[in-house]
């Protein structure tokens, strides 16, 4: 398990500013004898705005499932499985064949990214790009993205990829080469609507446990099994 604050540290600037603004304005409007109309007409939208921002940066306490089968891959994000792709080569798998499990996050989803399994970070590859709607297939190819290159304890390579969306303009990834990830650990987020991918090697061995359209929860849903990952 992992204890956590109700709002993520990754959004402290956004929800911190929103909280200060709400604390200043709501009492001012509610005590607004100076207003020509009831104060709640202004205080209500301010309070609602704070709630929307706080909801986006929510960070629920989440414990990973117990007694997981060897090779279990937990979802790296909350959202809906938007694509399952098989490719002949991928940089995250050292140029070998791979299966890509793509998850679309709407603005209503929890946006924290989590580790699918224990792994070592071997590097990251950030690419500038466009900001197309994350629901379109083209967005996965041309949008701003960040690949996290990872290694299983066995030495085999895999990866995760953050892809920004139409509203999302800020990829948060504090990981650096040499960092150790523990299954279920929080490691970053993409602010305001996005896509997260899990890229696994040996697609012929991967047992995909989800279908396109399935809802998944980061650190909770087993989205695949990769036997012998070590």
Secondary structure as a PSIPRED ss2 file (coil, helix, strand):
# PSIPRED VFORMAT (PSIPRED V4.0)

   1 X C   1.000  0.000  0.000
   2 X C   1.000  0.000  0.000
   3 X C   1.000  0.000  0.000
   4 X C   1.000  0.000  0.000
   5 X C   1.000  0.000  0.000
   6 X C   1.000  0.000  0.000
   7 X E   0.000  0.000  1.000
   8 X C   1.000  0.000  0.000
   9 X H   0.000  1.000  0.000
  10 X H   0.000  1.000  0.000
  11 X H   0.000  1.000  0.000
  12 X H   0.000  1.000  0.000
  13 X H   0.000  1.000  0.000
  14 X H   0.000  1.000  0.000
  15 X H   0.000  1.000  0.000
  16 X H   0.000  1.000  0.000
  17 X H   0.000  1.000  0.000
  18 X H   0.000  1.000  0.000
  19 X H   0.000  1.000  0.000
  20 X H   0.000  1.000  0.000
  21 X H   0.000  1.000  0.000
  22 X H   0.000  1.000  0.000
  23 X H   0.000  1.000  0.000
  24 X H   0.000  1.000  0.000
  25 X H   0.000  1.000  0.000
  26 X H   0.000  1.000  0.000
  27 X H   0.000  1.000  0.000
  28 X H   0.000  1.000  0.000
  29 X H   0.000  1.000  0.000
  30 X H   0.000  1.000  0.000
  31 X C   1.000  0.000  0.000
  32 X C   1.000  0.000  0.000
  33 X C   1.000  0.000  0.000
  34 X C   1.000  0.000  0.000
  35 X C   1.000  0.000  0.000
  36 X C   1.000  0.000  0.000
  37 X C   1.000  0.000  0.000
  38 X C   1.000  0.000  0.000
  39 X C   1.000  0.000  0.000
  40 X H   0.000  1.000  0.000
  41 X H   0.000  1.000  0.000
  42 X H   0.000  1.000  0.000
  43 X H   0.000  1.000  0.000
  44 X H   0.000  1.000  0.000
  45 X H   0.000  1.000  0.000
  46 X H   0.000  1.000  0.000
  47 X H   0.000  1.000  0.000
  48 X H   0.000  1.000  0.000
  49 X H   0.000  1.000  0.000
  50 X H   0.000  1.000  0.000
  51 X H   0.000  1.000  0.000
  52 X H   0.000  1.000  0.000
  53 X H   0.000  1.000  0.000
  54 X H   0.000  1.000  0.000
  55 X H   0.000  1.000  0.000
  56 X H   0.000  1.000  0.000
  57 X C   1.000  0.000  0.000
  58 X E   0.000  0.000  1.000
  59 X C   1.000  0.000  0.000
  60 X C   1.000  0.000  0.000
  61 X C   1.000  0.000  0.000
  62 X C   1.000  0.000  0.000
  63 X C   1.000  0.000  0.000
  64 X C   1.000  0.000  0.000
  65 X C   1.000  0.000  0.000
  66 X C   1.000  0.000  0.000
  67 X C   1.000  0.000  0.000
  68 X C   1.000  0.000  0.000
  69 X C   1.000  0.000  0.000
  70 X C   1.000  0.000  0.000
  71 X C   1.000  0.000  0.000
  72 X E   0.000  0.000  1.000
  73 X E   0.000  0.000  1.000
  74 X E   0.000  0.000  1.000
  75 X C   1.000  0.000  0.000
  76 X C   1.000  0.000  0.000
  77 X C   1.000  0.000  0.000
  78 X C   1.000  0.000  0.000
  79 X E   0.000  0.000  1.000
  80 X E   0.000  0.000  1.000
  81 X E   0.000  0.000  1.000
  82 X E   0.000  0.000  1.000
  83 X E   0.000  0.000  1.000
  84 X E   0.000  0.000  1.000
  85 X E   0.000  0.000  1.000
  86 X E   0.000  0.000  1.000
  87 X E   0.000  0.000  1.000
  88 X C   1.000  0.000  0.000
  89 X C   1.000  0.000  0.000
  90 X C   1.000  0.000  0.000
  91 X H   0.000  1.000  0.000
  92 X H   0.000  1.000  0.000
  93 X H   0.000  1.000  0.000
  94 X C   1.000  0.000  0.000
  95 X C   1.000  0.000  0.000
  96 X C   1.000  0.000  0.000
  97 X C   1.000  0.000  0.000
  98 X E   0.000  0.000  1.000
  99 X E   0.000  0.000  1.000
 100 X E   0.000  0.000  1.000
 101 X E   0.000  0.000  1.000
 102 X E   0.000  0.000  1.000
 103 X E   0.000  0.000  1.000
 104 X E   0.000  0.000  1.000
 105 X E   0.000  0.000  1.000
 106 X C   1.000  0.000  0.000
 107 X C   1.000  0.000  0.000
 108 X C   1.000  0.000  0.000
 109 X C   1.000  0.000  0.000
 110 X C   1.000  0.000  0.000
 111 X C   1.000  0.000  0.000
 112 X E   0.000  0.000  1.000
 113 X E   0.000  0.000  1.000
 114 X E   0.000  0.000  1.000
 115 X C   1.000  0.000  0.000
 116 X C   1.000  0.000  0.000
 117 X C   1.000  0.000  0.000
 118 X C   1.000  0.000  0.000
 119 X E   0.000  0.000  1.000
 120 X E   0.000  0.000  1.000
 121 X E   0.000  0.000  1.000
 122 X E   0.000  0.000  1.000
 123 X E   0.000  0.000  1.000
 124 X E   0.000  0.000  1.000
 125 X E   0.000  0.000  1.000
 126 X E   0.000  0.000  1.000
 127 X E   0.000  0.000  1.000
 128 X C   1.000  0.000  0.000
 129 X C   1.000  0.000  0.000
 130 X E   0.000  0.000  1.000
 131 X C   1.000  0.000  0.000
 132 X C   1.000  0.000  0.000
 133 X C   1.000  0.000  0.000
 134 X C   1.000  0.000  0.000
 135 X C   1.000  0.000  0.000
 136 X C   1.000  0.000  0.000
 137 X C   1.000  0.000  0.000
 138 X C   1.000  0.000  0.000
 139 X H   0.000  1.000  0.000
 140 X H   0.000  1.000  0.000
 141 X H   0.000  1.000  0.000
 142 X H   0.000  1.000  0.000
 143 X E   0.000  0.000  1.000
 144 X C   1.000  0.000  0.000
 145 X E   0.000  0.000  1.000
 146 X E   0.000  0.000  1.000
 147 X E   0.000  0.000  1.000
 148 X E   0.000  0.000  1.000
 149 X E   0.000  0.000  1.000
 150 X E   0.000  0.000  1.000
 151 X E   0.000  0.000  1.000
 152 X C   1.000  0.000  0.000
 153 X C   1.000  0.000  0.000
 154 X C   1.000  0.000  0.000
 155 X C   1.000  0.000  0.000
 156 X C   1.000  0.000  0.000
 157 X E   0.000  0.000  1.000
 158 X E   0.000  0.000  1.000
 159 X E   0.000  0.000  1.000
 160 X E   0.000  0.000  1.000
 161 X E   0.000  0.000  1.000
 162 X E   0.000  0.000  1.000
 163 X E   0.000  0.000  1.000
 164 X E   0.000  0.000  1.000
 165 X C   1.000  0.000  0.000
 166 X C   1.000  0.000  0.000
 167 X C   1.000  0.000  0.000
 168 X C   1.000  0.000  0.000
 169 X C   1.000  0.000  0.000
 170 X E   0.000  0.000  1.000
 171 X E   0.000  0.000  1.000
 172 X E   0.000  0.000  1.000
 173 X E   0.000  0.000  1.000
 174 X C   1.000  0.000  0.000
 175 X C   1.000  0.000  0.000
 176 X C   1.000  0.000  0.000
 177 X C   1.000  0.000  0.000
 178 X C   1.000  0.000  0.000
 179 X C   1.000  0.000  0.000
 180 X E   0.000  0.000  1.000
 181 X E   0.000  0.000  1.000
 182 X C   1.000  0.000  0.000
 183 X C   1.000  0.000  0.000
 184 X C   1.000  0.000  0.000
 185 X C   1.000  0.000  0.000
 186 X E   0.000  0.000  1.000
 187 X E   0.000  0.000  1.000
 188 X E   0.000  0.000  1.000
 189 X E   0.000  0.000  1.000
 190 X E   0.000  0.000  1.000
 191 X E   0.000  0.000  1.000
 192 X C   1.000  0.000  0.000
 193 X C   1.000  0.000  0.000
 194 X E   0.000  0.000  1.000
 195 X E   0.000  0.000  1.000
 196 X E   0.000  0.000  1.000
 197 X E   0.000  0.000  1.000
 198 X E   0.000  0.000  1.000
 199 X E   0.000  0.000  1.000
 200 X E   0.000  0.000  1.000
 201 X E   0.000  0.000  1.000
 202 X C   1.000  0.000  0.000
 203 X C   1.000  0.000  0.000
 204 X C   1.000  0.000  0.000
 205 X C   1.000  0.000  0.000
 206 X E   0.000  0.000  1.000
 207 X E   0.000  0.000  1.000
 208 X E   0.000  0.000  1.000
 209 X C   1.000  0.000  0.000
 210 X C   1.000  0.000  0.000
 211 X C   1.000  0.000  0.000
 212 X C   1.000  0.000  0.000
 213 X C   1.000  0.000  0.000
 214 X C   1.000  0.000  0.000
 215 X E   0.000  0.000  1.000
 216 X E   0.000  0.000  1.000
 217 X C   1.000  0.000  0.000
 218 X C   1.000  0.000  0.000
 219 X C   1.000  0.000  0.000
 220 X C   1.000  0.000  0.000
 221 X C   1.000  0.000  0.000
 222 X E   0.000  0.000  1.000
 223 X E   0.000  0.000  1.000
 224 X E   0.000  0.000  1.000
 225 X E   0.000  0.000  1.000
 226 X E   0.000  0.000  1.000
 227 X C   1.000  0.000  0.000
 228 X C   1.000  0.000  0.000
 229 X C   1.000  0.000  0.000
 230 X C   1.000  0.000  0.000
